[in-house]
Amino acid sequence: MTAVSTVRRRLRLPYILMGAAGLLVLLSLVRTLTGADDVTSSGTVGAALRLAVPIFLAGLGGLWAERAGVVNIGLEGMMILGTWTGAWAGYQWGPWIGVLVGILGGALGGLVHAVATVTFGVDHIVSGVAINILGLGLTQFLSGLLFTTEAAKALGGGERQSPPVELINTLTLPVLSGGELFGWKSPDALGALERHHWFLVSDVAGILRGLTAGMSVLTLVAILLVPLTYLVLWRTPFGLRIRSCGEDPYAAESLGVNVIRMKYAAVVMSGAFAGLGGAFLVTAHATVYQDGLTGGRGYIGLAAMIFGNWRPVGLGTGSLLFGYTDAMNVRGGGDSVHALLLFVAILLVGVAVWQLVRSTRAPVVPGELAGTARRNARLSAAVALVAAAGLLVWFFRTDAVPGELVSFTPHLTTLLVLALASQRLRMPAADGEIYRRGEAR
């Protein structure tokens, strides 16, 4: 690593913090102008975090597999397996046993994917789609077989749902976010600040309270997986071997790396993380397994992984973005999404200004390439301004967003984010390639 790249990495964190602070100020301004208090309320933030965790865990599974060079489209199927097995074990032996069995269920799906792609050389996409179909069909069959017994029916089970599962305990910081401590009813300092609806102060209080009130223990485990994954994959010899298999497996093989073993380990881990995300849904989010409970979160997790450029911090950011838009759908409804139209319009104006500034800077490359870069920057600025104008017209001419569009917001966000982030992505070089031991390219 050069000295220049090291300096850039050190400067990146202050810029990120400044950008986050700017977005918070803008969001607070929009909330104050529109009166849509749910935009930054603690309930919305808590719901966003809860909805983001299964997306993040599915995306984390995709990150492990693709860093080893195996595309894992089967995250949704592995997540379904984790959800079903977690519910089956959870209602009988408690939520933590359900979590462990859910991890094993997802890992089993990962093992099937590894056998198909690594050992038999099946196309990764074909195998992933087969895992999704298998997960859906197998869980429906098992539900009809095991959730319709007399014992399960007595507890509320049926052909398409499990008996209720006890939820994992939650954590609340006393004094700051309320709750009880040894029978003592704690004050709620952040909640008091939030209820005043002051500019910025109440927004910060609402966000902090959403992060510190009623957080599931499993959510805390998921948050800790961000630095843990970074340390394992980027700071250990094991992680280096995993990533080398995704960049150039034949070069890794020439250096003594057992590529097949590394790929198996990464893909089984991938399934385990997806299974953990599925188990989260029945032990920390809902109380029963039902058909369709995952709701495509495996696919959205894959999109969050791509948005995060195959890195855990970026994946976490993308997951929070998708979780937030989903929380807007669940809690805020049309009014909050309508307020976000103004927020996005102002952001697009900022993007247009930034692109225009870029077009006037001294060129980094000479000649025709510099002219092309200027034209592209100006074109991007024009598109952003047109989109901002359209959103502003929409905002001022309507009072709310139709319910059909509100429910589609998370999926629309997925498409827009992937389209906007596609220019800066860099996937592992050998991602999706069929590897054969001892063969040259």
C-alpha positions as CSV (number, residue, x, y, z in Angstrom):
1,M,0.0,0.0,0.0
2,T,1.4,3.4,-1.0
3,A,1.7,6.4,1.3
4,V,-0.9,8.3,-0.8
5,S,-3.5,5.5,-0.4
6,T,-2.8,5.4,3.3
7,V,-3.4,9.1,3.7
8,R,-6.6,8.8,1.6
9,R,-7.9,6.1,3.9
10,R,-7.2,8.2,7.0
11,L,-9.0,11.2,5.4
12,R,-12.0,9.1,4.4
13,L,-13.5,8.7,7.9
14,P,-13.8,12.5,8.5
15,Y,-15.5,13.0,5.1
16,I,-17.9,10.2,5.9
17,L,-18.8,11.7,9.3
18,M,-19.3,15.1,7.7
19,G,-21.5,13.7,5.0
20,A,-23.6,11.7,7.6
21,A,-24.0,14.9,9.7
22,G,-25.1,16.9,6.6
23,L,-27.7,14.3,5.7
24,L,-29.0,14.3,9.3
25,V,-29.4,18.1,9.2
26,L,-31.2,17.9,5.9
27,L,-33.5,15.2,7.1
28,S,-34.3,17.2,10.3
29,L,-35.0,20.3,8.1
30,V,-37.4,18.2,5.9
31,R,-39.1,16.8,9.0
32,T,-39.6,20.3,10.5
33,L,-41.0,21.7,7.2
34,T,-43.4,18.8,6.5
35,G,-44.4,17.8,10.0
36,A,-43.7,14.1,9.2
37,D,-42.3,13.3,12.6
38,D,-42.0,9.6,11.8
39,V,-39.1,10.3,9.5
40,T,-36.7,10.3,12.4
41,S,-38.8,8.9,15.2
42,S,-37.3,6.3,17.5
43,G,-40.0,3.9,16.4
44,T,-39.0,4.2,12.8
45,V,-35.3,3.9,13.6
46,G,-35.9,0.8,15.7
47,A,-38.0,-0.7,13.0
48,A,-35.4,0.1,10.4
49,L,-32.7,-1.6,12.4
50,R,-34.9,-4.7,13.0
51,L,-35.8,-4.9,9.3
52,A,-32.2,-4.3,8.2
53,V,-30.7,-7.1,10.2
54,P,-32.0,-10.1,8.1
55,I,-31.1,-8.2,4.9
56,F,-27.6,-7.7,6.3
57,L,-27.1,-11.3,7.4
58,A,-28.2,-12.6,4.0
59,G,-25.9,-10.1,2.3
60,L,-23.1,-11.1,4.6
61,G,-23.6,-14.7,3.4
62,G,-23.3,-13.5,-0.2
63,L,-20.1,-11.6,0.7
64,W,-18.4,-14.6,2.1
65,A,-19.3,-16.8,-0.9
66,E,-18.4,-14.3,-3.6
67,R,-15.1,-13.3,-1.9
68,A,-14.2,-17.0,-2.5
69,G,-15.4,-16.8,-6.1
70,V,-18.8,-18.5,-5.8
71,V,-21.9,-16.5,-6.8
72,N,-24.7,-17.3,-4.3
73,I,-28.1,-16.6,-5.9
74,G,-29.5,-19.2,-3.5
75,L,-29.4,-16.9,-0.4
76,E,-33.2,-16.7,-0.4
77,G,-33.6,-20.5,-0.3
78,M,-31.0,-20.8,2.4
79,M,-32.8,-18.1,4.4
80,I,-36.1,-20.0,4.0
81,L,-34.4,-23.1,5.3
82,G,-33.0,-21.2,8.3
83,T,-36.5,-19.7,9.0
84,W,-38.3,-23.0,8.9
85,T,-35.7,-25.0,10.9
86,G,-35.4,-22.1,13.4
87,A,-39.1,-22.1,14.0
88,W,-39.3,-25.9,14.2
89,A,-36.7,-26.1,16.9
90,G,-37.6,-22.8,18.5
91,Y,-41.2,-23.6,19.5
92,Q,-40.0,-26.9,21.1
93,W,-36.7,-26.0,22.8
94,G,-36.6,-22.2,23.0
95,P,-35.4,-19.4,20.8
96,W,-31.7,-19.8,21.2
97,I,-31.8,-23.5,20.2
98,G,-34.0,-22.3,17.3
99,V,-31.2,-19.8,16.2
100,L,-28.6,-22.6,16.3
101,V,-30.7,-25.0,14.3
102,G,-31.6,-22.2,11.9
103,I,-27.9,-21.6,11.3
104,L,-27.4,-25.4,10.6
105,G,-30.4,-25.4,8.2
106,G,-28.9,-22.5,6.2
107,A,-25.4,-24.1,6.3
108,L,-27.0,-27.3,4.9
109,G,-28.3,-25.3,1.9
110,G,-24.8,-23.8,1.5
111,L,-23.3,-27.2,1.6
112,V,-25.6,-28.4,-1.3
113,H,-24.6,-25.3,-3.3
114,A,-20.9,-25.9,-2.6
115,V,-21.2,-29.6,-3.8
116,A,-23.0,-28.5,-6.9
117,T,-20.7,-25.6,-7.9
118,V,-17.3,-26.5,-6.5
119,T,-17.3,-30.3,-6.8
120,F,-19.4,-30.9,-9.9
121,G,-18.9,-27.6,-11.6
122,V,-22.6,-26.7,-12.1
123,D,-23.2,-23.1,-13.2
124,H,-23.5,-20.9,-10.1
125,I,-26.7,-19.2,-11.2
126,V,-28.4,-22.5,-12.0
127,S,-27.4,-24.0,-8.7
128,G,-28.6,-21.0,-6.8
129,V,-32.0,-20.9,-8.5
130,A,-32.3,-24.6,-7.7
131,I,-31.6,-24.0,-4.0
132,N,-34.3,-21.3,-4.0
133,I,-36.8,-23.7,-5.5
134,L,-35.7,-26.5,-3.2
135,G,-35.9,-24.4,-0.1
136,L,-39.4,-23.2,-0.9
137,G,-40.8,-26.6,-1.8
138,L,-39.1,-28.5,1.0
139,T,-40.3,-26.2,3.7
140,Q,-43.9,-26.3,2.4
141,F,-43.8,-30.1,2.5
142,L,-42.2,-30.2,6.0
143,S,-44.8,-27.7,7.3
144,G,-47.6,-29.9,6.1
145,L,-45.9,-32.9,7.7
146,L,-44.6,-31.6,11.1
147,F,-46.8,-28.6,11.9
148,T,-50.0,-30.5,11.5
149,T,-49.4,-33.1,14.2
150,E,-51.8,-33.0,17.2
151,A,-49.1,-31.6,19.5
152,A,-48.3,-28.8,17.0
153,K,-51.9,-28.0,16.3
154,A,-52.6,-27.7,20.0
155,L,-50.0,-24.9,20.1
156,G,-51.4,-23.1,17.0
157,G,-49.6,-24.8,14.2
158,G,-51.0,-25.5,10.7
159,E,-50.2,-26.5,7.2
160,R,-48.6,-23.1,6.4
161,Q,-47.4,-21.9,9.8
162,S,-45.6,-23.0,12.9
163,P,-46.7,-22.8,16.5
164,P,-45.5,-19.5,18.2
165,V,-41.9,-19.1,19.0
166,E,-40.7,-17.2,22.1
167,L,-38.9,-14.0,21.2
168,I,-35.3,-13.4,22.3
169,N,-34.8,-10.9,25.1
170,T,-34.3,-7.2,24.3
171,L,-31.9,-4.7,25.7
172,T,-32.8,-1.1,26.8
173,L,-30.4,1.4,28.2
174,P,-31.7,2.7,31.5
175,V,-32.0,6.4,32.2
176,L,-31.4,7.3,28.5
177,S,-34.1,5.2,26.9
178,G,-36.4,4.1,29.8
179,G,-37.3,0.5,30.6
180,E,-37.0,-1.1,34.0
181,L,-33.9,-2.1,36.1
182,F,-34.5,-4.5,39.0
183,G,-38.1,-3.3,39.3
184,W,-37.1,0.4,39.1
185,K,-38.9,2.3,36.3
186,S,-36.1,4.2,34.7
187,P,-36.4,7.8,33.3
188,D,-36.5,8.2,29.5
189,A,-34.3,11.2,28.8
190,L,-34.0,10.6,25.1
191,G,-37.7,10.0,24.7
192,A,-38.5,13.3,26.5
193,L,-36.2,15.2,24.1
194,E,-37.8,13.5,21.1
195,R,-41.3,14.4,22.1
196,H,-40.5,18.1,21.9
197,H,-39.9,17.9,18.1
198,W,-37.1,20.4,18.3
199,F,-35.0,20.9,15.2
200,L,-32.0,18.5,15.0
201,V,-32.0,17.9,18.8
202,S,-35.1,15.8,18.8
203,D,-34.0,14.0,15.6
204,V,-30.7,13.0,17.2
205,A,-32.5,11.9,20.4
206,G,-35.0,9.9,18.3
207,I,-32.2,8.1,16.4
208,L,-30.3,7.3,19.6
209,R,-33.4,6.1,21.3
210,G,-34.2,3.9,18.4
211,L,-30.8,2.3,18.6
212,T,-30.8,1.8,22.4
213,A,-34.4,0.9,23.3
214,G,-35.8,-2.6,22.8
215,M,-32.9,-3.9,20.8
216,S,-32.8,-7.7,20.4
217,V,-29.7,-9.4,21.7
218,L,-29.5,-11.0,18.2
219,T,-29.4,-7.6,16.7
220,L,-26.4,-6.7,18.8
221,V,-24.7,-9.9,17.6
222,A,-25.4,-8.9,13.9
223,I,-23.9,-5.5,14.5
224,L,-20.7,-7.1,16.0
225,L,-20.4,-9.3,12.8
226,V,-19.4,-6.2,10.8
227,P,-16.0,-5.6,12.5
228,L,-15.6,-9.4,13.0
229,T,-16.0,-10.1,9.3
230,Y,-13.6,-7.4,8.4
231,L,-11.0,-8.7,10.8
232,V,-11.4,-12.3,9.6
233,L,-11.4,-11.6,5.9
234,W,-8.9,-8.7,5.7
235,R,-6.6,-9.2,8.7
236,T,-6.0,-13.0,9.0
237,P,-4.2,-15.6,6.8
238,F,-7.5,-17.5,6.6
239,G,-9.3,-14.5,5.1
240,L,-6.4,-13.8,2.7
241,R,-6.7,-17.4,1.4
242,I,-10.5,-17.0,1.0
243,R,-10.1,-13.7,-1.0
244,S,-7.3,-15.1,-3.1
245,C,-9.6,-17.8,-4.3
246,G,-12.0,-15.2,-5.5
247,E,-9.4,-13.1,-7.2
248,D,-7.2,-15.8,-8.9
249,P,-7.8,-19.4,-7.7
250,Y,-5.0,-20.8,-9.9
251,A,-2.4,-18.4,-8.5
252,A,-3.6,-19.3,-5.0
253,E,-3.3,-23.0,-5.9
254,S,0.3,-22.4,-7.1
255,L,1.1,-20.9,-3.6
256,G,-0.2,-24.0,-1.8
257,V,-3.7,-22.9,-1.0
258,N,-6.3,-25.7,-0.9
259,V,-8.8,-23.8,-3.1
260,I,-11.6,-26.4,-2.9
261,R,-11.4,-26.5,0.9
262,M,-11.5,-22.7,1.1
263,K,-14.5,-22.4,-1.3
264,Y,-16.4,-25.1,0.7
265,A,-15.7,-23.2,3.9
266,A,-16.8,-19.9,2.5
267,V,-20.0,-21.2,0.9
268,V,-21.1,-23.2,4.0
269,M,-20.4,-20.0,6.0
270,S,-22.5,-18.1,3.5
271,G,-25.4,-20.5,4.1
272,A,-25.0,-20.3,7.8
273,F,-25.2,-16.5,7.8
274,A,-28.3,-16.7,5.6
275,G,-29.8,-19.2,8.0
276,L,-29.1,-16.9,10.9
277,G,-31.0,-14.2,9.0
278,G,-33.9,-16.5,8.6
279,A,-33.8,-17.6,12.3
280,F,-33.8,-13.9,13.2
281,L,-37.1,-13.5,11.5
282,V,-38.9,-16.0,13.8
283,T,-37.0,-15.3,17.0
284,A,-36.6,-11.6,17.0
285,H,-39.0,-10.2,14.4
286,A,-42.1,-12.3,14.1
287,T,-43.4,-15.0,16.4
288,V,-44.3,-17.7,13.9
289,Y,-43.0,-19.2,10.7
290,Q,-45.3,-18.6,7.7
291,D,-44.9,-19.3,4.0
292,G,-43.4,-16.2,2.4
293,L,-42.0,-14.8,5.7
294,T,-38.6,-14.0,4.1
295,G,-40.3,-11.8,1.6
296,G,-37.4,-11.7,-0.9
297,R,-34.9,-10.5,1.7
298,G,-32.3,-12.9,0.4
299,Y,-32.4,-11.1,-3.0
300,I,-32.4,-7.6,-1.3
301,G,-29.4,-8.8,0.8
302,L,-27.6,-9.7,-2.5
303,A,-28.4,-6.2,-3.8
304,A,-27.1,-4.6,-0.5
305,M,-23.9,-6.6,-0.9
306,I,-23.4,-5.3,-4.4
307,F,-24.2,-1.7,-3.3
308,G,-21.6,-2.2,-0.5
309,N,-18.9,-3.2,-3.1
310,W,-18.4,-6.6,-1.5
311,R,-17.3,-5.0,1.8
312,P,-18.9,-5.4,5.2
313,V,-19.2,-1.7,6.1
314,G,-20.8,-0.9,2.7
315,L,-23.1,-3.9,3.1
316,G,-24.2,-2.6,6.5
317,T,-24.9,0.8,5.1
318,G,-26.9,-0.6,2.2
319,S,-28.9,-2.8,4.5
320,L,-29.8,0.1,6.7
321,L,-30.9,2.1,3.7
322,F,-33.2,-0.8,2.6
323,G,-34.4,-1.3,6.1
324,Y,-35.2,2.4,6.5
325,T,-37.3,2.5,3.4
326,D,-39.1,-0.6,4.5
327,A,-39.7,1.0,7.9
328,M,-41.2,4.0,6.2
329,N,-43.6,1.7,4.5
330,V,-44.5,-0.1,7.7
331,R,-44.8,2.9,10.1
332,G,-44.8,6.2,8.2
333,G,-47.1,5.4,5.3
334,G,-47.8,7.9,2.6
335,D,-47.1,11.0,4.6
336,S,-43.5,10.1,5.5
337,V,-42.7,8.8,2.0
338,H,-44.2,12.1,0.7
339,A,-41.8,14.0,2.9
340,L,-38.9,12.0,1.5
341,L,-39.7,13.3,-2.0
342,L,-38.5,16.7,-0.8
343,F,-35.4,15.2,0.8
344,V,-34.4,13.3,-2.3
345,A,-35.1,16.3,-4.5
346,I,-32.7,18.5,-2.4
347,L,-30.1,15.7,-2.5
348,L,-30.3,15.5,-6.3
349,V,-29.8,19.3,-6.5
350,G,-26.6,18.8,-4.4
351,V,-25.5,16.0,-6.8
352,A,-26.0,18.3,-9.8
353,V,-24.0,21.0,-8.2
354,W,-21.2,18.6,-7.4
355,Q,-21.1,17.2,-10.9
356,L,-20.9,20.8,-12.3
357,V,-18.0,21.6,-10.0
358,R,-16.3,18.4,-11.3
359,S,-16.8,19.5,-14.9
360,T,-14.9,22.8,-14.2
361,R,-11.9,21.3,-12.4
362,A,-8.6,20.9,-14.0
363,P,-8.6,17.5,-15.9
364,V,-6.8,14.6,-14.4
365,V,-6.2,13.0,-17.8
366,P,-5.3,15.0,-20.9
367,G,-6.9,15.4,-24.3
368,E,-10.1,13.6,-25.5
369,L,-10.6,11.7,-22.3
370,A,-10.8,14.9,-20.3
371,G,-13.5,16.3,-22.6
372,T,-15.5,13.1,-22.4
373,A,-15.3,13.2,-18.6
374,R,-16.6,16.9,-18.6
375,R,-19.5,16.0,-20.9
376,N,-20.5,13.0,-18.7
377,A,-20.4,15.2,-15.6
378,R,-22.6,17.8,-17.2
379,L,-25.0,15.2,-18.5
380,S,-25.2,13.7,-15.0
381,A,-25.9,17.2,-13.6
382,A,-28.6,17.8,-16.1
383,V,-30.3,14.4,-15.4
384,A,-30.2,15.1,-11.6
385,L,-31.7,18.5,-12.1
386,V,-34.5,17.2,-14.2
387,A,-35.3,14.4,-11.7
388,A,-35.2,17.0,-8.8
389,A,-37.6,19.2,-10.6
390,G,-40.0,16.3,-11.2
391,L,-39.9,15.3,-7.6
392,L,-40.5,18.9,-6.4
393,V,-43.5,19.2,-8.7
394,W,-44.8,15.9,-7.4
395,F,-44.2,17.1,-3.8
396,F,-46.0,20.4,-4.1
397,R,-48.9,19.2,-6.2
398,T,-49.8,16.2,-3.9
399,D,-50.4,15.7,-0.2
400,A,-49.5,12.0,0.1
401,V,-48.0,9.2,-1.9
402,P,-50.4,6.4,-3.1
403,G,-50.4,3.3,-0.9
404,E,-49.5,1.1,-3.8
405,L,-46.3,3.1,-4.4
406,V,-45.5,3.2,-0.7
407,S,-45.5,-0.6,-0.5
408,F,-43.2,-0.7,-3.6
409,T,-40.7,1.8,-2.1
410,P,-38.2,-0.7,-0.7
411,H,-38.0,-2.5,-4.1
412,L,-37.8,0.8,-6.0
413,T,-34.9,1.8,-3.7
414,T,-33.1,-1.4,-4.5
415,L,-33.3,-0.8,-8.2
416,L,-32.2,2.9,-8.0
417,V,-29.3,2.2,-5.6
418,L,-27.9,-0.5,-7.8
419,A,-28.3,1.7,-10.9
420,L,-26.5,4.6,-9.3
421,A,-23.8,2.5,-7.6
422,S,-22.9,0.4,-10.7
423,Q,-20.2,2.8,-11.9
424,R,-17.9,2.3,-8.9
425,L,-18.3,-1.4,-8.3
426,R,-15.4,-3.9,-8.4
427,M,-16.4,-7.5,-7.9
428,P,-13.8,-10.2,-7.2
429,A,-12.0,-11.0,-10.4
430,A,-12.8,-14.7,-10.5
431,D,-16.3,-14.4,-9.1
432,G,-18.6,-17.0,-10.8
433,E,-15.8,-18.9,-12.6
434,I,-15.8,-22.7,-12.6
435,Y,-12.6,-23.9,-11.0
436,R,-10.9,-27.2,-11.8
437,R,-7.9,-28.2,-9.6
438,G,-4.7,-28.5,-11.6
439,E,-6.1,-26.9,-14.8
440,A,-4.6,-23.8,-16.3
441,R,-6.8,-21.0,-17.6
